[in-house]
Amino acid sequence: MTMERGVRKGLVRRIVEHVAWRLFISVVYITGLTMLIPFIFFVVFPSDLGVVSSSTPTTLVWTAASMIIISFFVTLAYQKSLGRSLKALGRVTFIPGLIGLVFSMFGRDLLLLYFAGTNPAFVQIKQLIELYIDTAVPRVRYLTFAFFVLGMVLWLVGDKLETDELIMKARHTH
């Protein structure tokens, strides 16, 4: 009984570790990718409007890039395989793409109606919101498409590398 209980504890511990690492990597990676979406907002508005400070876009990009790079290296250390790491990140890359797609599908008028109903100061900021929707939403769609393409490329390259790794491992064991 004691050995069986120890085996179960070890299995539960490994499952919890696996889930925790996946969750950590997914959250950090997705957050990094998703932070690129508001970057478009900062690029769209001229700095002289006073909507954002001039250092915000640079800080946002560096933070997002750092999170993405850290996620890659932690995934690589955890997976111990470049192929499996790229496949894992490829699967996760689709999530921000899906979020961006959902938000871009609402359409201009529906978004304006939503803002009008939720913000009492909508009349004062209506032109700013219209400017944002008319200029940023099409760009978000391009970024969303880029996330899907990146996810597919990461998955395919990772799959190819993983297959090559397995073939090389099989050759060395015989």
C-alpha positions as CSV (number, residue, x, y, z in Angstrom):
1,M,0.0,0.0,0.0
2,T,2.8,2.5,0.9
3,M,4.6,2.0,-2.5
4,E,1.3,2.4,-4.4
5,R,0.5,5.6,-2.4
6,G,4.0,6.9,-3.2
7,V,3.5,6.2,-6.9
8,R,0.2,8.0,-6.9
9,K,1.7,11.0,-5.1
10,G,4.5,11.1,-7.7
11,L,2.1,10.9,-10.6
12,V,-0.1,13.6,-9.1
13,R,2.9,15.8,-8.5
14,R,4.1,15.4,-12.1
15,I,0.7,16.2,-13.5
16,V,0.4,19.3,-11.3
17,E,3.9,20.4,-12.4
18,H,3.0,19.9,-16.0
19,V,-0.2,21.8,-15.8
20,A,1.4,24.6,-13.8
21,W,4.3,25.0,-16.3
22,R,1.9,24.9,-19.3
23,L,-0.4,27.4,-17.6
24,F,2.5,29.7,-16.7
25,I,4.0,29.6,-20.2
26,S,0.6,30.1,-21.9
27,V,-0.3,33.1,-19.8
28,V,3.1,34.8,-20.2
29,Y,3.2,34.0,-24.0
30,I,-0.4,35.0,-24.7
31,T,0.0,38.1,-22.6
32,G,3.1,39.1,-24.6
33,L,1.3,38.5,-27.9
34,T,-1.9,40.2,-26.9
35,M,0.1,43.3,-25.7
36,L,0.9,43.8,-29.4
37,I,-2.7,44.5,-30.2
38,P,-3.0,47.7,-28.1
39,F,0.3,48.8,-29.6
40,I,-1.7,49.6,-32.8
41,F,-3.8,52.0,-30.7
42,F,-0.7,53.9,-29.7
43,V,0.7,54.0,-33.2
44,V,-2.6,55.2,-34.7
45,F,-2.9,58.3,-32.5
46,P,-0.4,61.1,-33.0
47,S,1.5,61.9,-29.8
48,D,0.4,65.6,-30.0
49,L,-3.1,64.6,-29.1
50,G,-1.9,63.8,-25.6
51,V,-3.8,60.5,-25.6
52,V,-0.6,58.5,-24.8
53,S,2.9,59.4,-23.8
54,S,5.7,59.0,-26.3
55,S,7.4,56.3,-24.3
56,T,4.4,54.0,-24.0
57,P,4.6,52.3,-27.4
58,T,8.3,51.5,-26.9
59,T,7.8,50.2,-23.4
60,L,4.9,48.1,-24.6
61,V,6.8,46.5,-27.4
62,W,9.9,45.8,-25.3
63,T,7.7,44.3,-22.5
64,A,5.8,42.1,-25.0
65,A,9.0,41.0,-26.8
66,S,10.6,40.1,-23.4
67,M,7.5,38.0,-22.4
68,I,7.5,36.2,-25.7
69,I,11.3,35.5,-25.6
70,I,11.1,34.3,-22.0
71,S,8.2,32.0,-22.8
72,F,10.2,30.5,-25.7
73,F,13.3,29.8,-23.6
74,V,11.3,28.4,-20.6
75,T,9.3,26.2,-23.0
76,L,12.5,25.0,-24.6
77,A,14.0,24.2,-21.2
78,Y,10.8,22.4,-20.1
79,Q,10.2,20.5,-23.4
80,K,13.9,19.8,-24.0
81,S,13.1,19.8,-27.7
82,L,13.0,22.6,-30.2
83,G,10.3,20.9,-32.3
84,R,8.0,20.2,-29.3
85,S,8.6,23.8,-28.1
86,L,7.7,25.4,-31.4
87,K,4.6,23.2,-31.7
88,A,3.4,24.1,-28.2
89,L,3.9,27.8,-28.9
90,G,2.3,27.4,-32.3
91,R,-0.9,26.1,-30.6
92,V,-0.9,28.9,-28.1
93,T,-0.4,31.5,-30.8
94,F,-3.8,30.9,-32.2
95,I,-5.5,32.2,-29.0
96,P,-4.6,35.9,-29.3
97,G,-5.5,35.6,-33.0
98,L,-8.9,34.2,-32.1
99,I,-9.4,37.0,-29.5
100,G,-8.5,39.6,-32.1
101,L,-10.7,38.0,-34.7
102,V,-13.7,38.0,-32.3
103,F,-13.2,41.7,-31.4
104,S,-12.7,42.7,-35.0
105,M,-15.9,41.0,-36.2
106,F,-18.2,43.2,-34.0
107,G,-18.2,46.0,-36.6
108,R,-18.1,49.8,-36.2
109,D,-21.7,50.5,-35.5
110,L,-22.1,47.8,-32.8
111,L,-19.0,49.0,-31.0
112,L,-20.3,52.6,-31.1
113,L,-23.6,51.5,-29.7
114,Y,-21.9,49.6,-26.9
115,F,-19.7,52.6,-26.0
116,A,-22.7,54.9,-26.1
117,G,-24.6,52.7,-23.7
118,T,-21.7,52.1,-21.2
119,N,-20.0,55.5,-21.1
120,P,-21.9,58.6,-20.0
121,A,-19.2,60.8,-21.5
122,F,-19.5,59.1,-24.9
123,V,-20.7,62.3,-26.6
124,Q,-17.4,64.1,-25.7
125,I,-15.2,61.2,-26.8
126,K,-17.2,59.9,-29.8
127,Q,-14.9,61.4,-32.4
128,L,-11.9,59.9,-30.7
129,I,-13.5,56.4,-30.6
130,E,-14.7,56.7,-34.2
131,L,-11.1,57.6,-35.3
132,Y,-9.8,54.6,-33.4
133,I,-12.3,52.2,-34.8
134,D,-11.9,53.4,-38.4
135,T,-8.1,53.3,-38.3
136,A,-7.1,50.6,-35.7
137,V,-9.7,47.8,-36.3
138,P,-8.5,47.1,-39.9
139,R,-4.9,46.9,-38.6
140,V,-5.9,44.6,-35.8
141,R,-7.4,42.3,-38.4
142,Y,-4.0,42.2,-40.1
143,L,-2.3,41.4,-36.8
144,T,-4.9,38.7,-36.1
145,F,-4.2,37.1,-39.5
146,A,-0.5,37.3,-38.7
147,F,-1.1,35.5,-35.4
148,F,-2.8,32.7,-37.3
149,V,0.0,32.5,-39.9
150,L,2.6,32.6,-37.2
151,G,0.8,29.8,-35.2
152,M,0.6,27.7,-38.3
153,V,4.3,28.2,-39.2
154,L,5.4,27.5,-35.7
155,W,3.3,24.3,-35.7
156,L,4.6,23.1,-39.1
157,V,8.2,23.9,-38.4
158,G,7.9,22.3,-34.9
159,D,6.3,19.2,-36.3
160,K,9.1,18.9,-38.9
161,L,11.8,19.3,-36.3
162,E,10.1,16.9,-33.9
163,T,9.9,14.3,-36.7
164,D,13.5,14.8,-37.6
165,E,14.5,14.6,-33.9
166,L,12.6,11.3,-33.5
167,I,14.2,9.9,-36.7
168,M,17.7,10.9,-35.4
169,K,17.0,9.3,-32.0
170,A,15.8,6.1,-33.6
171,R,18.9,5.9,-35.7
172,H,21.2,6.3,-32.7
173,T,19.4,3.6,-30.7
174,H,19.8,1.0,-33.3
